[in-house]
Amino acid sequence: MTDSQSLTIAHYLAADAEQILESVVAPIYAATHADVIPSAFYDPDRFLQRVRGYMRSPGFELVIATIETEPAGLALGYALPEGARWWQGLTTHVDPDAIAENGHRTFALCELMVRPKLQRLGIARAIHDELLHKRPEDRATLLVREDNTAAQVAYAKWGWTKIGKLKPYPDSPNYDALLLPLIPSAD
């Protein structure tokens, strides 16, 4: 990204997100997951099914970053409902109080991705902050692959802390489950 290029970020709720799922979200996913797409868990159709499931959840939000007219990256998530499936598959002990959900305690950051040619330019942090800075929940959670060192380092720098390990699906990779306290926005 050069100084003459400006980053714009747009917010989408579920109904509007459906309109750009195939044309914007799916191509960004394909570009950022090319190395793992041969795995059944990362199949693009299965990814879109997961996203459509997130879209049915309360508090769903998607942000898309664009440089000039090119979609550069995205982040999306939703508020975890009471009794959320999110914490199923924990492979380490976590205090039950730490994972008790009431529908407004935790925002699940499900995806954060930036096209490979635009990585390491601060776009991921901008998208991350834009999605989270006005959330009403007390905290956010995300899952990061154990072997994704670059993401692990970035999340640690951004204040996320690991609370345990999780395998959400039988064919998924192992993840570290992270938490971040959310500071109420003044605006």
C-alpha positions in Angstrom: 0.0 0.0 0.0 1.4 3.4 -0.9 0.6 6.8 0.5 -1.5 7.5 -2.6 -3.7 4.5 -1.9 -6.4 4.8 0.7 -7.9 2.0 2.7 -11.6 2.1 3.1 -13.6 -0.2 5.4 -17.3 -1.0 5.0 -19.6 -2.7 7.5 -22.2 -5.3 6.5 -24.9 -7.0 8.5 -26.2 -10.4 7.5 -28.7 -9.3 4.7 -26.1 -7.2 3.0 -23.3 -9.7 3.5 -25.3 -12.3 1.6 -25.2 -10.0 -1.4 -21.3 -10.1 -1.5 -20.6 -13.5 -0.2 -19.9 -15.1 -3.6 -18.4 -12.0 -5.3 -16.1 -10.7 -2.5 -15.9 -13.0 0.5 -15.3 -16.2 -1.4 -12.5 -14.8 -3.6 -10.7 -13.4 -0.6 -11.0 -16.7 1.2 -9.6 -18.6 -1.9 -6.7 -16.2 -2.1 -5.8 -16.5 1.5 -6.3 -20.2 1.9 -4.9 -21.6 -1.3 -2.3 -23.7 0.6 -5.0 -25.6 2.6 -8.0 -25.7 0.3 -7.2 -29.3 -0.7 -8.2 -30.3 2.8 -11.9 -31.1 3.2 -12.2 -28.8 6.2 -11.1 -25.8 4.1 -13.3 -26.6 1.1 -14.7 -23.2 -0.2 -18.3 -24.5 -0.2 -17.9 -25.7 3.3 -16.4 -22.3 4.3 -19.4 -20.5 2.8 -21.8 -22.9 4.7 -20.1 -21.9 7.9 -20.3 -18.2 7.1 -24.0 -18.5 6.3 -24.4 -20.2 9.7 -22.7 -17.3 11.4 -24.9 -14.9 9.5 -28.0 -16.4 11.2 -26.6 -15.6 14.6 -27.3 -12.5 16.5 -24.8 -9.7 16.3 -23.3 -10.9 13.0 -21.1 -8.3 11.4 -18.7 -8.3 8.4 -16.1 -5.7 7.6 -14.4 -5.5 4.2 -11.3 -3.4 3.6 -10.8 -2.0 0.1 -7.8 -0.3 -1.5 -9.0 1.8 -4.3 -11.5 -0.6 -5.9 -9.8 -3.9 -4.9 -11.1 -5.8 -1.8 -8.0 -6.3 0.3 -9.3 -8.3 3.3 -12.1 -8.9 5.7 -13.1 -9.9 9.2 -16.4 -11.3 10.4 -18.0 -12.6 13.5 -21.1 -12.8 15.8 -22.1 -12.7 19.4 -22.0 -16.1 21.1 -25.5 -17.2 22.2 -26.2 -18.8 25.5 -24.9 -22.4 25.4 -22.8 -21.6 22.3 -21.3 -24.5 20.4 -18.1 -22.5 20.1 -16.5 -24.0 23.2 -17.3 -27.6 22.2 -14.1 -29.5 21.3 -11.9 -28.0 24.0 -8.9 -30.4 24.4 -7.5 -28.7 27.5 -9.3 -27.9 30.8 -10.8 -24.4 31.0 -12.6 -23.0 34.0 -16.4 -23.5 33.1 -17.0 -19.9 34.3 -14.6 -18.6 31.6 -16.6 -20.2 28.8 -20.2 -19.6 30.2 -22.1 -17.6 27.6 -25.2 -15.5 28.1 -25.7 -14.0 24.6 -24.0 -10.7 25.2 -20.7 -11.6 26.9 -18.5 -12.7 24.0 -18.0 -11.7 20.3 -16.5 -14.5 18.2 -14.1 -13.2 15.6 -14.5 -16.1 13.1 -12.4 -14.9 10.2 -9.7 -12.3 9.7 -7.9 -12.5 6.3 -5.9 -10.2 4.0 -4.9 -11.0 0.5 -1.3 -12.3 0.5 0.1 -9.6 -1.7 -1.2 -7.0 0.8 -0.1 -8.6 4.0 2.3 -7.0 6.5 1.0 -3.5 5.6 -1.2 -3.0 8.7 -4.4 -3.9 7.0 -5.2 -6.9 9.3 -4.8 -4.7 12.3 -7.0 -2.0 10.8 -9.8 -4.5 10.0 -9.5 -6.2 13.4 -9.8 -2.8 15.2 -12.6 -1.6 13.0 -14.7 -4.7 13.7 -14.1 -4.8 17.4 -13.9 -1.2 18.5 -17.7 -0.6 18.8 -18.8 -4.1 19.9 -21.1 -4.1 22.9 -19.8 -7.4 24.3 -17.3 -7.6 27.2 -14.8 -9.6 25.3 -13.9 -11.3 22.1 -12.7 -14.8 21.3 -11.0 -16.3 18.3 -9.4 -19.5 17.2 -5.9 -19.5 15.6 -4.2 -22.5 14.2 -1.4 -23.8 16.4 1.0 -23.7 13.5 0.1 -20.2 12.3 3.1 -18.5 13.9 2.7 -15.1 12.2 -0.9 -14.8 13.4 0.0 -16.0 16.9 2.6 -13.3 17.2 0.3 -10.6 15.8 -2.6 -11.5 18.2 -0.2 -11.6 21.2 1.0 -8.0 20.2 -2.6 -6.9 20.0 -3.4 -8.1 23.5 -5.0 -11.5 23.0 -4.3 -14.2 25.5 -4.6 -18.0 25.2 -7.0 -19.8 27.4 -6.9 -23.3 26.0 -6.8 -25.6 23.0 -9.7 -26.5 20.8 -10.6 -28.8 17.9 -14.1 -27.7 16.8 -14.7 -30.4 14.2 -13.3 -33.9 13.8 -11.5 -33.0 10.6 -10.4 -29.5 11.6 -6.9 -28.6 12.7 -6.0 -27.9 16.3 -6.5 -24.3 17.4 -5.5 -22.1 20.3 -8.5 -20.4 21.8 -7.7 -16.7 22.6 -9.6 -14.0 24.5 -9.4 -10.2 24.3 -11.2 -7.9 26.7 -13.2 -5.3 24.8 -13.0 -1.7 26.0 -16.3 0.2 25.6 -16.2 2.8 22.9 -16.6 6.4 23.9 -18.6 7.3 20.7 
